[in-house]
Amino acid sequence: MHADDQPGSMSRSAQIGWWIFVLLACAQFTIRYVWRNAPYLDLAAYANGTAMMPFQGRVLMAWVLKATAANPHWSGALTHLGAHLPDALQSPYAVAILIVNFVAMVVCILAGRSTLQLLTGDRTFSAWASLLILYMAYFNLVVGYGIFMLPYDVLSLTAFVVSVWLVIAKRYAALTLVVAIGTLNRETIIFIPLFLALYTWFKNRYAKEAPGAIGRPWAKVLPYVAVQLLIWIALRMWIEHHFRNNPLEGSMPTRWFGIRLAGNLRSLMKPPQWALLLSLFGFTLPLFIAKFNKIGDRALAHSAAIVMALWAVAMLLVGVVIEIRIFSELAAFMMPCIALILWSEWIRPAAQSRARMQEE
């Protein structure tokens, strides 16, 4: 039997069609995201390291822009590419962000596809269900009430999607590298070591192994969790020291964060914001709650629920909740959970029904 004949596999023509669809969909998302949303930062100042904190502290994309759009050797080529785009996208900074975000979204989908293949074993379902990450990101980052663009948001989502895949695949060394890179991009990557610890704990809890084997995964995972936390602390301290003379964003009382609880509570009292928050993840949050028990990987379900709850509390305290872009990384946890609900409730039962009919 050829690989293309195996259950759940994709034919070569289907794979080509899938790739064409993914590349075009990611291109549309990227153009729409950068074109629809005006940059919040002075990108030239950000690339030169002189933007206000805490935004400048998310330094990874600043380095990318400095090496490309702010580099005379590359800015001309980027400007030439931008000449084929709408006026608002013709600056070398916009073109550089377009390229990075396009690659980042493709990587998101590939990592999400790999995650779902590990969880379901169905290649066709995993390929198409992984597009949920693009659907959710569209609502979180593009559709909203006057959203603006920050150059590190899409890259942060990619770091989370890749991290979830690496946790489930048990590739902890690679995960540690992603956490280090993600720390330079946005401090929210601190939730990944937490997810690793939670997922391992719940996986042990639901394991059917011998009692003596239950503690073995912990012995392997805990050093990685500790190293990731130490890397995060060290890099954030270095960033704080390196940009200690940068100005603060106007509404920030400290260099780390400001408490915005009162303002967020006032915002949540306004009915128009209820519809906005309901649109998170493409209106799939009610499905996650209603069908929570149908998520096949119980460790993933409980770990994702805890991380998302803690994230919501943290953002209520220090974020601006009506800027729903601050929840975009959570799509890395929501996407596989929603996909598993679809898999267990509709896709797998339909496949089993067809198999029975063929046998009869």
C-alpha positions as CSV (number, residue, x, y, z in Angstrom):
1,M,0.0,0.0,0.0
2,H,1.4,3.4,-0.9
3,A,1.5,6.2,1.6
4,D,-1.2,8.1,-0.2
5,D,-3.6,5.2,0.2
6,Q,-3.3,5.0,4.0
7,P,-6.2,6.3,6.0
8,G,-6.0,10.0,6.8
9,S,-3.2,10.6,4.2
10,M,-3.4,13.2,1.5
11,S,-2.9,12.6,-2.2
12,R,-0.1,14.5,-4.0
13,S,-2.6,16.8,-5.7
14,A,-4.4,17.5,-2.4
15,Q,-1.0,18.4,-0.8
16,I,-0.2,20.8,-3.7
17,G,-3.7,22.3,-3.3
18,W,-3.2,22.7,0.4
19,W,0.1,24.4,0.0
20,I,-1.3,26.9,-2.6
21,F,-4.2,27.6,-0.3
22,V,-2.0,28.1,2.7
23,L,0.5,30.4,1.0
24,L,-2.3,32.6,-0.5
25,A,-4.2,32.7,2.8
26,C,-1.1,33.7,4.8
27,A,-0.3,36.3,2.2
28,Q,-3.8,37.8,2.4
29,F,-3.7,37.7,6.2
30,T,-0.3,39.4,6.3
31,I,-1.2,42.1,3.8
32,R,-4.5,42.8,5.5
33,Y,-2.9,42.9,9.0
34,V,-0.1,45.4,8.1
35,W,-2.4,47.4,5.8
36,R,-5.4,47.5,8.0
37,N,-3.6,48.4,11.2
38,A,-1.4,51.5,11.5
39,P,1.9,51.0,13.4
40,Y,1.7,52.1,17.0
41,L,5.5,52.7,17.3
42,D,7.9,54.9,15.4
43,L,9.5,52.0,13.5
44,A,12.7,53.8,12.8
45,A,13.2,54.7,16.4
46,Y,12.3,51.1,17.4
47,A,14.9,49.7,15.0
48,N,17.5,52.1,16.4
49,G,16.7,51.1,20.0
50,T,15.3,54.5,21.1
51,A,11.6,53.8,21.3
52,M,9.7,54.0,24.6
53,M,9.5,51.2,27.1
54,P,8.2,48.6,27.5
55,F,7.8,48.3,23.8
56,Q,11.5,48.7,23.0
57,G,12.2,45.8,25.4
58,R,10.5,43.5,23.0
59,V,13.7,43.8,21.0
60,L,13.8,40.8,18.6
61,M,11.9,42.5,15.8
62,A,13.9,45.7,16.4
63,W,17.0,43.8,15.6
64,V,15.4,42.3,12.5
65,L,14.3,45.8,11.3
66,K,17.7,47.3,12.0
67,A,19.4,44.5,9.9
68,T,16.9,45.0,7.0
69,A,14.8,48.1,6.7
70,A,17.3,50.4,8.5
71,N,20.3,48.8,6.7
72,P,21.2,50.7,3.5
73,H,22.3,47.5,1.8
74,W,18.7,46.1,2.1
75,S,16.4,49.1,2.3
76,G,16.7,49.8,-1.4
77,A,15.6,46.2,-2.3
78,L,12.7,46.4,0.2
79,T,11.6,49.7,-1.3
80,H,11.7,48.2,-4.7
81,L,9.5,45.3,-3.6
82,G,7.2,47.8,-1.9
83,A,6.6,49.6,-5.1
84,H,4.3,46.8,-6.1
85,L,2.2,47.2,-3.0
86,P,-0.4,49.7,-1.9
87,D,0.9,53.1,-0.9
88,A,0.6,52.4,2.9
89,L,2.9,49.3,2.5
90,Q,5.7,50.8,0.4
91,S,8.1,51.7,3.2
92,P,11.0,49.3,3.7
93,Y,9.8,48.8,7.3
94,A,6.4,47.7,6.2
95,V,7.8,45.4,3.6
96,A,10.2,43.8,6.2
97,I,7.3,43.3,8.6
98,L,5.2,41.8,5.8
99,I,7.9,39.2,5.0
100,V,8.5,38.3,8.6
101,N,4.8,38.0,9.4
102,F,4.2,35.9,6.2
103,V,6.9,33.4,7.1
104,A,5.7,33.4,10.8
105,M,2.1,32.6,9.8
106,V,3.2,29.7,7.5
107,V,5.4,28.3,10.4
108,C,2.3,28.7,12.7
109,I,0.2,26.5,10.4
110,L,3.0,23.9,9.9
111,A,3.6,23.7,13.7
112,G,-0.2,23.5,14.3
113,R,-0.5,20.7,11.7
114,S,2.3,18.8,13.4
115,T,0.6,19.2,16.8
116,L,-2.7,17.8,15.4
117,Q,-1.0,14.9,13.7
118,L,0.5,13.9,17.0
119,L,-2.9,14.2,18.7
120,T,-5.1,12.5,16.0
121,G,-2.9,10.6,13.6
122,D,-5.0,11.9,10.8
123,R,-2.9,13.8,8.2
124,T,-5.8,15.2,6.2
125,F,-7.7,16.4,9.2
126,S,-4.6,17.9,10.8
127,A,-3.7,19.8,7.6
128,W,-7.0,21.5,7.2
129,A,-7.8,21.9,10.9
130,S,-4.5,23.6,11.4
131,L,-5.9,26.5,9.5
132,L,-8.0,27.3,12.6
133,I,-4.9,29.2,13.8
134,L,-5.2,31.6,10.9
135,Y,-9.0,32.0,11.4
136,M,-8.5,32.8,15.1
137,A,-5.6,35.1,14.5
138,Y,-7.7,37.0,11.9
139,F,-10.3,37.9,14.6
140,N,-7.7,38.6,17.3
141,L,-5.3,40.7,15.3
142,V,-7.2,42.1,12.3
143,V,-10.9,42.4,13.1
144,G,-11.5,44.7,16.0
145,Y,-12.4,48.2,17.2
146,G,-9.5,50.4,15.9
147,I,-6.7,47.9,16.3
148,F,-3.1,49.1,15.7
149,M,-0.1,47.0,14.7
150,L,2.9,46.1,16.8
151,P,5.7,44.4,14.9
152,Y,6.2,41.6,17.4
153,D,2.6,40.3,17.8
154,V,2.5,37.7,15.0
155,L,6.0,36.5,15.8
156,S,4.9,36.0,19.4
157,L,1.9,33.9,18.3
158,T,4.4,31.7,16.2
159,A,6.6,31.2,19.3
160,F,3.6,29.9,21.2
161,V,2.3,27.6,18.5
162,V,5.8,26.1,18.0
163,S,6.2,25.8,21.7
164,V,2.9,23.9,22.1
165,W,4.0,21.5,19.4
166,L,7.4,21.0,21.1
167,V,5.8,20.3,24.5
168,I,3.5,17.7,23.0
169,A,6.3,16.2,21.0
170,K,8.6,16.2,24.1
171,R,11.4,18.1,22.4
172,Y,12.5,20.0,25.4
173,A,15.9,21.2,24.3
174,A,14.4,22.8,21.2
175,L,11.6,24.2,23.4
176,T,14.2,25.9,25.6
177,L,15.8,27.6,22.6
178,V,12.3,28.8,21.4
179,V,11.6,30.2,24.9
180,A,15.0,32.1,24.9
181,I,14.2,33.6,21.5
182,G,10.6,34.3,22.5
183,T,11.8,36.1,25.6
184,L,13.6,38.6,23.4
185,N,10.3,39.1,21.4
186,R,7.7,39.4,24.2
187,E,7.8,38.7,27.9
188,T,4.5,36.6,27.8
189,I,6.6,33.6,26.8
190,I,6.9,33.0,30.5
191,F,3.6,31.1,30.2
192,I,5.3,28.3,28.2
193,P,7.4,26.9,31.1
194,L,4.1,27.0,33.1
195,F,2.3,25.1,30.3
196,L,5.1,22.5,30.1
197,A,4.9,21.9,33.9
198,L,1.1,21.7,33.8
199,Y,1.0,19.4,30.8
200,T,3.5,17.0,32.3
201,W,1.7,16.9,35.6
202,F,-1.7,16.2,34.0
203,K,-0.2,13.7,31.6
204,N,1.2,11.8,34.6
205,R,-2.1,12.1,36.4
206,Y,-4.0,10.5,33.5
207,A,-1.2,8.0,32.6
208,K,-1.9,4.3,32.8
209,E,1.6,3.3,33.5
210,A,2.9,1.4,36.5
211,P,3.0,3.6,39.7
212,G,6.8,3.5,39.8
213,A,7.0,5.1,36.3
214,I,4.8,8.0,37.1
215,G,7.5,10.3,38.5
216,R,10.0,9.7,35.7
217,P,8.7,12.4,33.3
218,W,8.9,14.9,36.1
219,A,12.6,14.2,36.7
220,K,13.2,14.8,33.0
221,V,11.0,17.9,32.6
222,L,11.7,19.9,35.8
223,P,15.3,20.8,34.9
224,Y,14.1,22.2,31.6
225,V,11.4,24.2,33.3
226,A,14.0,25.6,35.7
227,V,16.4,26.5,32.9
228,Q,13.7,28.2,30.9
229,L,12.7,30.3,33.9
230,L,16.3,31.3,34.6
231,I,16.8,32.2,30.9
232,W,13.7,34.3,31.0
233,I,14.8,36.1,34.2
234,A,18.3,36.7,32.9
235,L,17.2,38.0,29.5
236,R,14.6,40.3,31.0
237,M,17.1,41.7,33.4
238,W,19.5,42.3,30.6
239,I,16.9,44.1,28.5
240,E,15.8,46.2,31.5
241,H,19.5,47.3,32.0
242,H,20.2,47.8,28.4
243,F,17.3,50.1,27.8
244,R,17.3,51.8,31.2
245,N,17.6,55.3,29.7
246,N,14.7,54.9,27.2
247,P,11.6,57.0,27.9
248,L,8.5,55.3,29.4
249,E,5.2,55.0,27.5
250,G,2.9,57.8,28.8
251,S,0.4,55.6,30.7
252,M,3.1,53.4,32.4
253,P,3.8,54.3,36.0
254,T,6.8,51.9,36.2
255,R,9.2,50.4,33.7
256,W,7.7,46.9,34.1
257,F,4.0,47.3,34.1
258,G,1.1,49.4,35.3
259,I,-2.0,48.3,37.2
260,R,-5.0,48.9,34.9
261,L,-7.7,46.9,36.8
262,A,-10.0,49.9,37.4
263,G,-10.0,51.0,33.8
264,N,-10.6,47.4,32.6
265,L,-13.5,46.9,34.9
266,R,-15.1,50.1,33.6
267,S,-14.6,48.9,30.0
268,L,-16.2,45.6,30.8
269,M,-19.3,47.4,31.9
270,K,-19.9,48.7,28.4
271,P,-22.1,46.3,26.2
272,P,-20.3,47.0,22.9
273,Q,-17.2,45.4,24.5
274,W,-19.0,42.2,25.3
275,A,-19.5,41.5,21.6
276,L,-15.8,42.3,21.0
277,L,-14.6,39.9,23.7
278,L,-17.0,37.2,22.4
279,S,-15.3,37.4,19.0
280,L,-12.0,36.2,20.5
281,F,-10.7,33.1,18.6
282,G,-13.4,33.6,16.0
283,F,-16.3,33.1,18.5
284,T,-15.0,29.6,19.4
285,L,-14.7,30.2,23.2
286,P,-18.3,29.0,23.9
287,L,-17.6,25.8,22.0
288,F,-14.4,25.2,24.1
289,I,-16.5,25.7,27.3
290,A,-19.6,23.7,26.2
291,K,-17.6,20.7,24.8
292,F,-14.6,20.8,27.2
293,N,-15.1,17.2,28.1
294,K,-14.8,16.2,24.5
295,I,-11.2,17.3,24.2
296,G,-9.5,14.0,23.7
297,D,-6.1,15.0,25.3
298,R,-7.2,15.7,28.8
299,A,-3.8,17.0,29.8
300,L,-4.0,19.5,27.0
301,A,-7.5,20.5,27.9
302,H,-6.8,21.2,31.6
303,S,-3.4,22.8,31.0
304,A,-4.9,25.1,28.4
305,A,-7.8,26.1,30.6
306,I,-5.5,27.0,33.5
307,V,-3.0,29.0,31.3
308,M,-5.9,30.9,29.7
309,A,-7.5,31.7,33.0
310,L,-4.2,32.9,34.5
311,W,-3.5,34.9,31.3
312,A,-7.0,36.6,31.5
313,V,-6.4,37.5,35.2
314,A,-2.9,38.9,34.3
315,M,-4.2,41.0,31.4
316,L,-7.1,42.3,33.5
317,L,-4.5,43.6,35.9
318,V,-1.8,44.9,33.6
319,G,-3.2,44.9,30.1
320,V,-5.9,46.7,28.2
321,V,-8.5,44.0,27.7
322,I,-10.4,45.7,24.9
323,E,-7.2,45.5,22.9
324,I,-7.9,41.9,22.1
325,R,-4.6,41.5,20.4
326,I,-3.2,40.9,23.9
327,F,-5.0,37.5,23.8
328,S,-3.6,36.4,20.4
329,E,-1.0,34.0,21.7
330,L,-3.8,32.0,23.5
331,A,-4.9,30.8,20.0
332,A,-1.9,28.4,20.3
333,F,-3.8,26.5,23.0
334,M,-7.3,27.1,21.7
335,M,-6.7,25.8,18.2
336,P,-5.7,22.2,19.1
337,C,-8.5,22.1,21.7
338,I,-11.2,23.2,19.2
339,A,-9.7,20.8,16.6
340,L,-9.9,17.9,19.0
341,I,-13.6,18.8,19.8
342,L,-14.3,18.7,16.0
343,W,-12.4,15.5,15.7
344,S,-14.1,13.6,18.6
345,E,-17.6,15.0,18.0
346,W,-18.0,14.9,14.2
347,I,-14.9,13.8,12.2
348,R,-14.0,10.5,13.8
349,P,-17.6,9.4,14.3
350,A,-18.3,10.1,10.6
351,A,-15.2,8.1,9.6
352,Q,-16.2,5.2,11.8
353,S,-19.7,5.2,10.3
354,R,-18.3,5.2,6.8
355,A,-16.0,2.3,7.7
356,R,-18.9,0.3,9.1
357,M,-21.0,0.9,6.0
358,Q,-18.2,-0.3,3.8
359,E,-17.8,-3.5,5.9
360,E,-21.5,-4.2,5.6
